[in-house]
Amino acid sequence: MPIALPRSFRLALCGLCAAMLPVTLAAQETGDPALSVELNAQEQVEAGCKLSFLIRNGGESPIDKAVYETVLFDTGGQVERLTLFDFGALPPGKPRLRQFVVPDLQCEALGQILVNGASTCEAEAPGACMDGLTVTSRTGVEMLG
């Protein structure tokens, strides 16, 4: 047996659904989140500072090769070095962990990492490596992008 709802409740419910429709459609159109890079861990090793990145391709098509130009800043905010991180192939919907040892760098001296842009991006979708890129950190090192 159906339940009769008051007219004001039905109108409010219809208004809520109508208000949410553009947000839902916009999220579907942009394919959010496109690509996310998380600095997950850092570890001092004999050769330098080992950085562990968790990267997720939230797009619908694979990225065959992604190389990012990154700027490493010390804790005082000065540029320590400019380098390239090759994240390789990034299949859609599957997280990948990539590790890089930055030679002659003390992890405690690292303050920020800036993803300056994609140096190489081999993908079917134009802008797959930079459009919608989000960067986060689980460490004391701030990620910028």
N, CA, C and O atoms as a GROMACS GRO file, in nm:
protein
  580
    1MET      N    1   0.084  -0.117   0.000
    1MET     CA    2   0.000   0.000   0.000
    1MET      C    3   0.089   0.124   0.000
    1MET      O    4   0.173   0.139   0.089
    2PRO      N    5   0.074   0.213  -0.098
    2PRO     CA    6   0.156   0.334  -0.105
    2PRO      C    7   0.127   0.428   0.011
    2PRO      O    8   0.015   0.434   0.064
    3ILE      N    9   0.231   0.502   0.050
    3ILE     CA   10   0.218   0.600   0.157
    3ILE      C   11   0.198   0.736   0.093
    3ILE      O   12   0.273   0.774   0.003
    4ALA      N   13   0.099   0.809   0.139
    4ALA     CA   14   0.070   0.942   0.087
    4ALA      C   15   0.159   1.044   0.160
    4ALA      O   16   0.154   1.055   0.282
    5LEU      N   17   0.239   1.116   0.084
    5LEU     CA   18   0.326   1.218   0.141
    5LEU      C   19   0.262   1.354   0.125
    5LEU      O   20   0.195   1.379   0.024
    6PRO      N   21   0.280   1.444   0.221
    6PRO     CA   22   0.225   1.579   0.207
    6PRO      C   23   0.283   1.650   0.084
    6PRO      O   24   0.398   1.628   0.046
    7ARG      N   25   0.201   1.734   0.023
    7ARG     CA   26   0.240   1.805  -0.098
    7ARG      C   27   0.368   1.887  -0.077
    7ARG      O   28   0.453   1.890  -0.166
    8SER      N   29   0.384   1.952   0.036
    8SER     CA   30   0.503   2.035   0.062
    8SER      C   31   0.629   1.949   0.066
    8SER      O   32   0.736   1.993   0.022
    9PHE      N   33   0.618   1.828   0.119
    9PHE     CA   34   0.733   1.738   0.125
    9PHE      C   35   0.772   1.692  -0.016
    9PHE      O   36   0.890   1.686  -0.050
   10ARG      N   37   0.671   1.659  -0.097
   10ARG     CA   38   0.699   1.616  -0.236
   10ARG      C   39   0.766   1.727  -0.314
   10ARG      O   40   0.860   1.702  -0.389
   11LEU      N   41   0.718   1.852  -0.297
   11LEU     CA   42   0.777   1.966  -0.368
   11LEU      C   43   0.922   1.989  -0.324
   11LEU      O   44   1.009   2.016  -0.406
   12ALA      N   45   0.947   1.979  -0.192
   12ALA     CA   46   1.083   1.997  -0.141
   12ALA      C   47   1.175   1.888  -0.196
   12ALA      O   48   1.289   1.916  -0.233
   13LEU      N   49   1.127   1.765  -0.201
   13LEU     CA   50   1.206   1.654  -0.254
   13LEU      C   51   1.237   1.674  -0.401
   13LEU      O   52   1.349   1.648  -0.444
   14CYS      N   53   1.140   1.718  -0.479
   14CYS     CA   54   1.162   1.745  -0.621
   14CYS      C   55   1.264   1.857  -0.640
   14CYS      O   56   1.349   1.850  -0.728
   15GLY      N   57   1.255   1.960  -0.556
   15GLY     CA   58   1.351   2.071  -0.565
   15GLY      C   59   1.493   2.026  -0.533
   15GLY      O   60   1.588   2.068  -0.598
   16LEU      N   61   1.506   1.942  -0.432
   16LEU     CA   62   1.636   1.889  -0.395
   16LEU      C   63   1.696   1.807  -0.508
   16LEU      O   64   1.814   1.821  -0.541
   17CYS      N   65   1.614   1.721  -0.567
   17CYS     CA   66   1.663   1.638  -0.679
   17CYS      C   67   1.704   1.725  -0.797
   17CYS      O   68   1.807   1.699  -0.860
   18ALA      N   69   1.626   1.827  -0.828
   18ALA     CA   70   1.659   1.916  -0.939
   18ALA      C   71   1.788   1.992  -0.912
   18ALA      O   72   1.866   2.016  -1.004
   19ALA      N   73   1.809   2.032  -0.787
   19ALA     CA   74   1.931   2.106  -0.753
   19ALA      C   75   2.054   2.019  -0.764
   19ALA      O   76   2.161   2.069  -0.798
   20MET      N   77   2.042   1.889  -0.736
   20MET     CA   78   2.156   1.798  -0.740
   20MET      C   79   2.191   1.754  -0.882
   20MET      O   80   2.305   1.714  -0.907
   21LEU      N   81   2.099   1.759  -0.974
   21LEU     CA   82   2.120   1.709  -1.110
   21LEU      C   83   2.239   1.775  -1.180
   21LEU      O   84   2.321   1.703  -1.237
   22PRO      N   85   2.253   1.909  -1.180
   22PRO     CA   86   2.369   1.968  -1.249
   22PRO      C   87   2.502   1.924  -1.188
   22PRO      O   88   2.599   1.905  -1.262
   23VAL      N   89   2.510   1.908  -1.058
   23VAL     CA   90   2.633   1.865  -0.993
   23VAL      C   91   2.669   1.724  -1.037
   23VAL      O   92   2.785   1.696  -1.068
   24THR      N   93   2.570   1.636  -1.039
   24THR     CA   94   2.593   1.498  -1.081
   24THR      C   95   2.638   1.492  -1.226
   24THR      O   96   2.732   1.420  -1.259
   25LEU      N   97   2.572   1.567  -1.313
   25LEU     CA   98   2.610   1.568  -1.454
   25LEU      C   99   2.748   1.626  -1.475
   25LEU      O  100   2.824   1.577  -1.558
   26ALA      N  101   2.783   1.732  -1.401
   26ALA     CA  102   2.915   1.793  -1.415
   26ALA      C  103   3.024   1.695  -1.373
   26ALA      O  104   3.128   1.688  -1.438
   27ALA      N  105   3.002   1.620  -1.267
   27ALA     CA  106   3.102   1.522  -1.223
   27ALA      C  107   3.120   1.413  -1.327
   27ALA      O  108   3.232   1.366  -1.348
   28GLN      N  109   3.011   1.372  -1.393
   28GLN     CA  110   3.022   1.269  -1.496
   28GLN      C  111   3.096   1.322  -1.618
   28GLN      O  112   3.176   1.250  -1.678
   29GLU      N  113   3.072   1.448  -1.654
   29GLU     CA  114   3.136   1.506  -1.772
   29GLU      C  115   3.285   1.525  -1.753
   29GLU      O  116   3.363   1.501  -1.845
   30THR      N  117   3.328   1.567  -1.634
   30THR     CA  118   3.470   1.593  -1.612
   30THR      C  119   3.547   1.469  -1.576
   30THR      O  120   3.670   1.469  -1.584
   31GLY      N  121   3.479   1.361  -1.537
   31GLY     CA  122   3.548   1.238  -1.502
   31GLY      C  123   3.630   1.250  -1.374
   31GLY      O  124   3.733   1.185  -1.360
   32ASP      N  125   3.585   1.333  -1.280
   32ASP     CA  126   3.658   1.353  -1.156
   32ASP      C  127   3.669   1.224  -1.078
   32ASP      O  128   3.574   1.146  -1.082
   33PRO      N  129   3.775   1.196  -1.007
   33PRO     CA  130   3.903   1.267  -1.016
   33PRO      C  131   3.985   1.212  -1.132
   33PRO      O  132   3.987   1.090  -1.154
   34ALA      N  133   4.050   1.298  -1.205
   34ALA     CA  134   4.126   1.255  -1.322
   34ALA      C  135   4.254   1.183  -1.283
   34ALA      O  136   4.270   1.064  -1.311
   35LEU      N  137   4.344   1.253  -1.220
   35LEU     CA  138   4.472   1.195  -1.184
   35LEU      C  139   4.512   1.249  -1.048
   35LEU      O  140   4.507   1.370  -1.024
   36SER      N  141   4.552   1.160  -0.958
   36SER     CA  142   4.595   1.204  -0.826
   36SER      C  143   4.733   1.149  -0.795
   36SER      O  144   4.764   1.033  -0.822
   37VAL      N  145   4.815   1.236  -0.737
   37VAL     CA  146   4.949   1.199  -0.695
   37VAL      C  147   4.960   1.230  -0.547
   37VAL      O  148   4.940   1.344  -0.503
   38GLU      N  149   4.992   1.127  -0.469
   38GLU     CA  150   5.006   1.143  -0.325
   38GLU      C  151   5.149   1.108  -0.284
   38GLU      O  152   5.198   0.999  -0.314
   39LEU      N  153   5.213   1.200  -0.213
   39LEU     CA  154   5.340   1.166  -0.150
   39LEU      C  155   5.303   1.084  -0.027
   39LEU      O  156   5.255   1.138   0.072
   40ASN      N  157   5.325   0.954  -0.034
   40ASN     CA  158   5.277   0.862   0.068
   40ASN      C  159   5.377   0.842   0.180
   40ASN      O  160   5.339   0.826   0.296
   41ALA      N  161   5.506   0.842   0.146
   41ALA     CA  162   5.608   0.818   0.248
   41ALA      C  163   5.742   0.873   0.201
   41ALA      O  164   5.764   0.895   0.082
   42GLN      N  165   5.829   0.894   0.297
   42GLN     CA  166   5.968   0.929   0.267
   42GLN      C  167   6.056   0.856   0.367
   42GLN      O  168   6.019   0.836   0.483
   43GLU      N  169   6.173   0.818   0.320
   43GLU     CA  170   6.264   0.740   0.405
   43GLU      C  171   6.407   0.776   0.370
   43GLU      O  172   6.446   0.779   0.254
   44GLN      N  173   6.485   0.802   0.472
   44GLN     CA  174   6.627   0.829   0.451
   44GLN      C  175   6.698   0.697   0.425
   44GLN      O  176   6.688   0.604   0.505
   45VAL      N  177   6.768   0.689   0.313
   45VAL     CA  178   6.849   0.573   0.280
   45VAL      C  179   6.991   0.621   0.257
   45VAL      O  180   7.017   0.741   0.250
   46GLU      N  181   7.083   0.528   0.246
   46GLU     CA  182   7.224   0.566   0.234
   46GLU      C  183   7.250   0.658   0.114
   46GLU      O  184   7.329   0.752   0.124
   47ALA      N  185   7.183   0.632   0.004
   47ALA     CA  186   7.208   0.710  -0.118
   47ALA      C  187   7.139   0.846  -0.119
   47ALA      O  188   7.178   0.935  -0.195
   48GLY      N  189   7.037   0.864  -0.035
   48GLY     CA  190   6.963   0.991  -0.034
   48GLY      C  191   6.826   0.974   0.029
   48GLY      O  192   6.809   0.893   0.121
   49CYS      N  193   6.730   1.049  -0.020
   49CYS     CA  194   6.594   1.045   0.034
   49CYS      C  195   6.505   0.966  -0.062
   49CYS      O  196   6.492   1.002  -0.178
   50LYS      N  197   6.445   0.859  -0.011
   50LYS     CA  198   6.355   0.778  -0.092
   50LYS      C  199   6.213   0.830  -0.074
   50LYS      O  200   6.160   0.834   0.037
   51LEU      N  201   6.151   0.869  -0.186
   51LEU     CA  202   6.015   0.921  -0.186
   51LEU      C  203   5.923   0.816  -0.248
   51LEU      O  204   5.952   0.763  -0.355
   52SER      N  205   5.812   0.788  -0.181
   52SER     CA  206   5.714   0.692  -0.230
   52SER      C  207   5.586   0.767  -0.268
   52SER      O  208   5.526   0.835  -0.185
   53PHE      N  209   5.546   0.754  -0.394
   53PHE     CA  210   5.426   0.821  -0.445
   53PHE      C  211   5.321   0.718  -0.480
   53PHE      O  212   5.350   0.617  -0.544
   54LEU      N  213   5.198   0.745  -0.439
   54LEU     CA  214   5.084   0.665  -0.480
   54LEU      C  215   5.011   0.748  -0.584
   54LEU      O  216   4.967   0.859  -0.557
   55ILE      N  217   4.998   0.693  -0.705
   55ILE     CA  218   4.937   0.767  -0.814
   55ILE      C  219   4.820   0.687  -0.869
   55ILE      O  220   4.829   0.566  -0.888
   56ARG      N  221   4.708   0.758  -0.894
   56ARG     CA  222   4.587   0.694  -0.944
   56ARG      C  223   4.539   0.765  -1.070
   56ARG      O  224   4.523   0.887  -1.072
   57ASN      N  225   4.516   0.687  -1.172
   57ASN     CA  226   4.456   0.738  -1.296
   57ASN      C  227   4.307   0.713  -1.286
   57ASN      O  228   4.260   0.601  -1.306
   58GLY      N  229   4.231   0.816  -1.255
   58GLY     CA  230   4.086   0.806  -1.244
   58GLY      C  231   4.015   0.829  -1.375
   58GLY      O  232   3.892   0.827  -1.380
   59GLY      N  233   4.091   0.849  -1.482
   59GLY     CA  234   4.030   0.866  -1.614
   59GLY      C  235   3.986   0.733  -1.671
   59GLY      O  236   4.002   0.628  -1.610
   60GLU      N  237   3.929   0.740  -1.790
   60GLU     CA  238   3.877   0.619  -1.855
   60GLU      C  239   3.979   0.554  -1.947
   60GLU      O  240   3.962   0.438  -1.984
   61SER      N  241   4.083   0.626  -1.984
   61SER     CA  242   4.181   0.569  -2.078
   61SER      C  243   4.318   0.563  -2.012
   61SER      O  244   4.348   0.640  -1.920
   62PRO      N  245   4.402   0.471  -2.059
   62PRO     CA  246   4.536   0.455  -1.999
   62PRO      C  247   4.628   0.571  -2.032
   62PRO      O  248   4.613   0.639  -2.133
   63ILE      N  249   4.724   0.590  -1.945
   63ILE     CA  250   4.835   0.681  -1.973
   63ILE      C  251   4.955   0.589  -1.993
   63ILE      O  252   4.996   0.518  -1.901
   64ASP      N  253   5.012   0.591  -2.112
   64ASP     CA  254   5.121   0.501  -2.146
   64ASP      C  255   5.253   0.542  -2.082
   64ASP      O  256   5.336   0.457  -2.048
   65LYS      N  257   5.272   0.674  -2.064
   65LYS     CA  258   5.394   0.723  -2.001
   65LYS      C  259   5.368   0.863  -1.947
   65LYS      O  260   5.315   0.949  -2.017
   66ALA      N  261   5.406   0.883  -1.821
   66ALA     CA  262   5.391   1.014  -1.757
   66ALA      C  263   5.520   1.048  -1.684
   66ALA      O  264   5.560   0.978  -1.591
   67VAL      N  265   5.585   1.155  -1.728
   67VAL     CA  266   5.706   1.204  -1.664
   67VAL      C  267   5.678   1.347  -1.619
   67VAL      O  268   5.638   1.431  -1.699
   68TYR      N  269   5.698   1.373  -1.491
   68TYR     CA  270   5.669   1.505  -1.435
   68TYR      C  271   5.796   1.579  -1.398
   68TYR      O  272   5.886   1.524  -1.335
   69GLU      N  273   5.800   1.706  -1.437
   69GLU     CA  274   5.905   1.797  -1.392
   69GLU      C  275   5.866   1.843  -1.253
   69GLU      O  276   5.757   1.898  -1.234
   70THR      N  277   5.954   1.821  -1.156
   70THR     CA  278   5.923   1.858  -1.018
   70THR      C  279   6.033   1.947  -0.962
   70THR      O  280   6.151   1.936  -0.997
   71VAL      N  281   5.991   2.035  -0.874
   71VAL     CA  282   6.085   2.124  -0.806
   71VAL      C  283   6.084   2.087  -0.658
   71VAL      O  284   5.978   2.082  -0.595
   72LEU      N  285   6.201   2.060  -0.605
   72LEU     CA  286   6.214   2.027  -0.463
   72LEU      C  287   6.263   2.151  -0.390
   72LEU      O  288   6.364   2.212  -0.427
   73PHE      N  289   6.191   2.188  -0.285
   73PHE     CA  290   6.225   2.305  -0.203
   73PHE      C  291   6.272   2.257  -0.066
   73PHE      O  292   6.221   2.158  -0.014
   74ASP      N  293   6.369   2.328  -0.010
   74ASP     CA  294   6.411   2.294   0.126
   74ASP      C  295   6.312   2.351   0.226
   74ASP      O  296   6.215   2.416   0.187
   75THR      N  297   6.334   2.327   0.354
   75THR     CA  298   6.241   2.372   0.457
   75THR      C  299   6.236   2.524   0.469
   75THR      O  300   6.142   2.579   0.527
   76GLY      N  301   6.336   2.592   0.415
   76GLY     CA  302   6.336   2.738   0.415
   76GLY      C  303   6.266   2.798   0.293
   76GLY      O  304   6.256   2.920   0.281
   77GLY      N  305   6.216   2.712   0.202
   77GLY     CA  306   6.144   2.760   0.085
   77GLY      C  307   6.230   2.786  -0.036
   77GLY      O  308   6.180   2.836  -0.137
   78GLN      N  309   6.359   2.755  -0.029
   78GLN     CA  310   6.446   2.778  -0.144
   78GLN      C  311   6.453   2.653  -0.230
   78GLN      O  312   6.443   2.540  -0.182
   79VAL      N  313   6.471   2.676  -0.360
   79VAL     CA  314   6.482   2.565  -0.454
   79VAL      C  315   6.606   2.484  -0.421
   79VAL      O  316   6.717   2.537  -0.412
   80GLU      N  317   6.586   2.354  -0.402
   80GLU     CA  318   6.697   2.263  -0.375
   80GLU      C  319   6.744   2.202  -0.507
   80GLU      O  320   6.864   2.190  -0.533
   81ARG      N  321   6.646   2.162  -0.591
   81ARG     CA  322   6.679   2.111  -0.725
   81ARG      C  323   6.552   2.096  -0.808
   81ARG      O  324   6.440   2.092  -0.757
   82LEU      N  325   6.575   2.088  -0.938
   82LEU     CA  326   6.471   2.061  -1.037
   82LEU      C  327   6.502   1.921  -1.090
   82LEU      O  328   6.615   1.893  -1.127
   83THR      N  329   6.401   1.834  -1.095
   83THR     CA  330   6.425   1.697  -1.138
   83THR      C  331   6.304   1.642  -1.212
   83THR      O  332   6.198   1.705  -1.214
   84LEU      N  333   6.321   1.526  -1.273
   84LEU     CA  334   6.213   1.458  -1.343
   84LEU      C  335   6.181   1.328  -1.270
   84LEU      O  336   6.271   1.253  -1.232
   85PHE      N  337   6.051   1.301  -1.251
   85PHE     CA  338   6.006   1.174  -1.195
   85PHE      C  339   5.925   1.102  -1.302
   85PHE      O  340   5.824   1.153  -1.350
   86ASP      N  341   5.971   0.983  -1.340
   86ASP     CA  342   5.905   0.904  -1.443
   86ASP      C  343   5.810   0.804  -1.376
   86ASP      O  344   5.853   0.706  -1.316
   87PHE      N  345   5.680   0.832  -1.385
   87PHE     CA  346   5.580   0.745  -1.324
   87PHE      C  347   5.541   0.630  -1.415
   87PHE      O  348   5.464   0.542  -1.373
   88GLY      N  349   5.592   0.627  -1.538
   88GLY     CA  350   5.568   0.515  -1.628
   88GLY      C  351   5.424   0.506  -1.673
   88GLY      O  352   5.355   0.608  -1.688
   89ALA      N  353   5.378   0.383  -1.696
   89ALA     CA  354   5.242   0.357  -1.743
   89ALA      C  355   5.145   0.361  -1.626
   89ALA      O  356   5.174   0.310  -1.518
   90LEU      N  357   5.029   0.422  -1.650
   90LEU     CA  358   4.926   0.435  -1.546
   90LEU      C  359   4.792   0.387  -1.601
   90LEU      O  360   4.721   0.463  -1.668
   91PRO      N  361   4.757   0.262  -1.574
   91PRO     CA  362   4.629   0.211  -1.624
   91PRO      C  363   4.512   0.276  -1.550
   91PRO      O  364   4.525   0.314  -1.434
   92PRO      N  365   4.399   0.289  -1.616
   92PRO     CA  366   4.284   0.352  -1.550
   92PRO      C  367   4.230   0.266  -1.436
   92PRO      O  368   4.224   0.143  -1.446
   93GLY      N  369   4.193   0.334  -1.328
   93GLY     CA  370   4.128   0.267  -1.217
   93GLY      C  371   4.217   0.181  -1.129
   93GLY      O  372   4.168   0.112  -1.040
   94LYS      N  373   4.348   0.183  -1.152
   94LYS     CA  374   4.438   0.101  -1.071
   94LYS      C  375   4.547   0.188  -1.010
   94LYS      O  376   4.620   0.256  -1.082
   95PRO      N  377   4.558   0.188  -0.877
   95PRO     CA  378   4.664   0.266  -0.814
   95PRO      C  379   4.800   0.204  -0.842
   95PRO      O  380   4.813   0.083  -0.857
   96ARG      N  381   4.901   0.290  -0.849
   96ARG     CA  382   5.039   0.245  -0.869
   96ARG      C  383   5.128   0.317  -0.769
   96ARG      O  384   5.111   0.436  -0.742
   97LEU      N  385   5.224   0.242  -0.714
   97LEU     CA  386   5.322   0.300  -0.624
   97LEU      C  387   5.453   0.316  -0.700
   97LEU      O  388   5.500   0.221  -0.763
   98ARG      N  389   5.510   0.434  -0.695
   98ARG     CA  390   5.639   0.460  -0.759
   98ARG      C  391   5.733   0.517  -0.654
   98ARG      O  392   5.694   0.604  -0.576
   99GLN      N  393   5.857   0.468  -0.654
   99GLN     CA  394   5.956   0.515  -0.557
   99GLN      C  395   6.076   0.573  -0.632
   99GLN      O  396   6.119   0.522  -0.735
  100PHE      N  397   6.128   0.682  -0.576
  100PHE     CA  398   6.244   0.750  -0.633
  100PHE      C  399   6.341   0.783  -0.521
  100PHE      O  400   6.300   0.834  -0.417
  101VAL      N  401   6.466   0.755  -0.542
  101VAL     CA  402   6.569   0.796  -0.447
  101VAL      C  403   6.632   0.923  -0.504
  101VAL      O  404   6.689   0.923  -0.613
  102VAL      N  405   6.622   1.031  -0.428
  102VAL     CA  406   6.682   1.158  -0.467
  102VAL      C  407   6.822   1.160  -0.405
  102VAL      O  408   6.836   1.170  -0.283
  103PRO      N  409   6.926   1.150  -0.489
  103PRO     CA  410   7.062   1.138  -0.437
  103PRO      C  411   7.105   1.261  -0.356
  103PRO      O  412   7.068   1.374  -0.386
  104ASP      N  413   7.184   1.234  -0.252
  104ASP     CA  414   7.245   1.339  -0.171
  104ASP      C  415   7.144   1.437  -0.112
  104ASP      O  416   7.175   1.555  -0.095
  105LEU      N  417   7.024   1.389  -0.081
  105LEU     CA  418   6.922   1.474  -0.019
  105LEU      C  419   6.885   1.414   0.116
  105LEU      O  420   6.858   1.294   0.127
  106GLN      N  421   6.884   1.498   0.217
  106GLN     CA  422   6.838   1.458   0.350
  106GLN      C  423   6.686   1.481   0.354
  106GLN      O  424   6.640   1.592   0.328
  107CYS      N  425   6.610   1.378   0.385
  107CYS     CA  426   6.464   1.389   0.388
  107CYS      C  427   6.417   1.501   0.481
  107CYS      O  428   6.321   1.571   0.450
  108GLU      N  429   6.486   1.517   0.594
  108GLU     CA  430   6.445   1.619   0.691
  108GLU      C  431   6.462   1.760   0.637
  108GLU      O  432   6.403   1.854   0.690
  109ALA      N  433   6.542   1.777   0.531
  109ALA     CA  434   6.564   1.908   0.471
  109ALA      C  435   6.462   1.942   0.363
  109ALA      O  436   6.461   2.053   0.311
  110LEU      N  437   6.376   1.846   0.328
  110LEU     CA  438   6.278   1.865   0.222
  110LEU      C  439   6.152   1.926   0.279
  110LEU      O  440   6.092   1.872   0.371
  111GLY      N  441   6.110   2.041   0.224
  111GLY     CA  442   5.993   2.112   0.275
  111GLY      C  443   5.872   2.104   0.184
  111GLY      O  444   5.760   2.088   0.231
  112GLN      N  445   5.894   2.116   0.053
  112GLN     CA  446   5.784   2.116  -0.044
  112GLN      C  447   5.829   2.048  -0.174
  112GLN      O  448   5.947   2.046  -0.208
  113ILE      N  449   5.730   1.994  -0.244
  113ILE     CA  450   5.752   1.942  -0.379
  113ILE      C  451   5.647   2.004  -0.469
  113ILE      O  452   5.527   1.994  -0.443
  114LEU      N  453   5.692   2.068  -0.574
  114LEU     CA  454   5.602   2.130  -0.672
  114LEU      C  455   5.602   2.046  -0.799
  114LEU      O  456   5.708   2.022  -0.858
  115VAL      N  457   5.484   2.001  -0.841
  115VAL     CA  458   5.470   1.936  -0.971
  115VAL      C  459   5.455   2.050  -1.071
  115VAL      O  460   5.349   2.111  -1.084
  116ASN      N  461   5.564   2.078  -1.142
  116ASN     CA  462   5.571   2.193  -1.232
  116ASN      C  463   5.494   2.170  -1.361
  116ASN      O  464   5.446   2.266  -1.422
  117GLY      N  465   5.484   2.046  -1.404
  117GLY     CA  466   5.413   2.014  -1.527
  117GLY      C  467   5.458   1.879  -1.578
  117GLY      O  468   5.551   1.818  -1.526
  118ALA      N  469   5.388   1.834  -1.682
  118ALA     CA  470   5.423   1.707  -1.745
  118ALA      C  471   5.530   1.731  -1.850
  118ALA      O  472   5.507   1.803  -1.948
  119SER      N  473   5.645   1.672  -1.830
  119SER     CA  474   5.754   1.681  -1.927
  119SER      C  475   5.724   1.589  -2.046
  119SER      O  476   5.750   1.624  -2.161
  120THR      N  477   5.669   1.472  -2.016
  120THR     CA  478   5.627   1.375  -2.118
  120THR      C  479   5.491   1.322  -2.078
  120THR      O  480   5.469   1.286  -1.962
  121CYS      N  481   5.400   1.317  -2.173
  121CYS     CA  482   5.268   1.260  -2.150
  121CYS      C  483   5.225   1.186  -2.275
  121CYS      O  484   5.192   1.248  -2.377
  122GLU      N  485   5.226   1.054  -2.267
  122GLU     CA  486   5.181   0.972  -2.379
  122GLU      C  487   5.049   0.908  -2.339
  122GLU      O  488   5.045   0.814  -2.260
  123ALA      N  489   4.940   0.962  -2.396
  123ALA     CA  490   4.806   0.916  -2.362
  123ALA      C  491   4.711   0.944  -2.478
  123ALA      O  492   4.733   1.035  -2.557
  124GLU      N  493   4.604   0.864  -2.484
  124GLU     CA  494   4.501   0.886  -2.586
  124GLU      C  495   4.427   1.017  -2.562
  124GLU      O  496   4.404   1.094  -2.655
  125ALA      N  497   4.391   1.041  -2.437
  125ALA     CA  498   4.313   1.159  -2.402
  125ALA      C  499   4.404   1.281  -2.393
  125ALA      O  500   4.504   1.279  -2.320
  126PRO      N  501   4.372   1.388  -2.465
  126PRO     CA  502   4.452   1.510  -2.453
  126PRO      C  503   4.444   1.566  -2.311
  126PRO      O  504   4.337   1.570  -2.251
  127GLY      N  505   4.558   1.609  -2.259
  127GLY     CA  506   4.562   1.667  -2.125
  127GLY      C  507   4.549   1.566  -2.012
  127GLY      O  508   4.529   1.605  -1.898
  128ALA      N  509   4.559   1.437  -2.042
  128ALA     CA  510   4.537   1.333  -1.941
  128ALA      C  511   4.633   1.345  -1.823
  128ALA      O  512   4.598   1.305  -1.711
  129CYS      N  513   4.751   1.400  -1.844
  129CYS     CA  514   4.851   1.406  -1.737
  129CYS      C  515   4.838   1.530  -1.649
  129CYS      O  516   4.890   1.532  -1.537
  130MET      N  517   4.769   1.634  -1.697
  130MET     CA  518   4.762   1.757  -1.618
  130MET      C  519   4.620   1.803  -1.586
  130MET      O  520   4.597   1.862  -1.480
  131ASP      N  521   4.524   1.778  -1.676
  131ASP     CA  522   4.387   1.824  -1.651
  131ASP      C  523   4.329   1.752  -1.531
  131ASP      O  524   4.320   1.629  -1.530
  132GLY      N  525   4.290   1.826  -1.431
  132GLY     CA  526   4.230   1.767  -1.312
  132GLY      C  527   4.329   1.702  -1.217
  132GLY      O  528   4.290   1.626  -1.129
  133LEU      N  529   4.459   1.730  -1.234
  133LEU     CA  530   4.561   1.672  -1.147
  133LEU      C  531   4.545   1.725  -1.005
  133LEU      O  532   4.535   1.846  -0.982
  134THR      N  533   4.541   1.632  -0.909
  134THR     CA  534   4.539   1.672  -0.769
  134THR      C  535   4.662   1.612  -0.701
  134THR      O  536   4.703   1.500  -0.731
  135VAL      N  537   4.720   1.688  -0.610
  135VAL     CA  538   4.838   1.643  -0.537
  135VAL      C  539   4.812   1.655  -0.388
  135VAL      O  540   4.755   1.754  -0.341
  136THR      N  541   4.854   1.553  -0.313
  136THR     CA  542   4.836   1.552  -0.168
  136THR      C  543   4.960   1.489  -0.105
  136THR      O  544   5.047   1.435  -0.174
  137SER      N  545   4.966   1.498   0.028
  137SER     CA  546   5.079   1.440   0.099
  137SER      C  547   5.033   1.381   0.231
  137SER      O  548   4.950   1.438   0.300
  138ARG      N  549   5.088   1.265   0.265
  138ARG     CA  550   5.066   1.203   0.395
  138ARG      C  551   5.188   1.224   0.486
  138ARG      O  552   5.197   1.164   0.593
  139THR      N  553   5.279   1.307   0.441
  139THR     CA  554   5.401   1.335   0.516
  139THR      C  555   5.403   1.481   0.557
  139THR      O  556   5.307   1.555   0.530
  140GLY      N  557   5.509   1.523   0.620
  140GLY     CA  558   5.526   1.663   0.657
  140GLY      C  559   5.569   1.750   0.540
  140GLY      O  560   5.580   1.872   0.554
  141VAL      N  561   5.594   1.689   0.425
  141VAL     CA  562   5.635   1.762   0.305
  141VAL      C  563   5.509   1.802   0.228
  141VAL      O  564   5.427   1.717   0.195
  142GLU      N  565   5.494   1.931   0.200
  142GLU     CA  566   5.379   1.982   0.130
  142GLU      C  567   5.392   1.955  -0.020
  142GLU      O  568   5.499   1.974  -0.078
  143MET      N  569   5.282   1.911  -0.082
  143MET     CA  570   5.277   1.892  -0.227
  143MET      C  571   5.203   2.009  -0.290
  143MET      O  572   5.097   2.049  -0.242
  144LEU      N  573   5.259   2.062  -0.397
  144LEU     CA  574   5.198   2.172  -0.471
  144LEU      C  575   5.183   2.129  -0.617
  144LEU      O  576   5.262   2.048  -0.666
  145GLY      N  577   5.084   2.182  -0.684
  145GLY     CA  578   5.068   2.145  -0.824
  145GLY      C  579   4.974   2.229  -0.900
  145GLY      O  580   4.953   2.207  -1.019
   0.00000   0.00000   0.00000
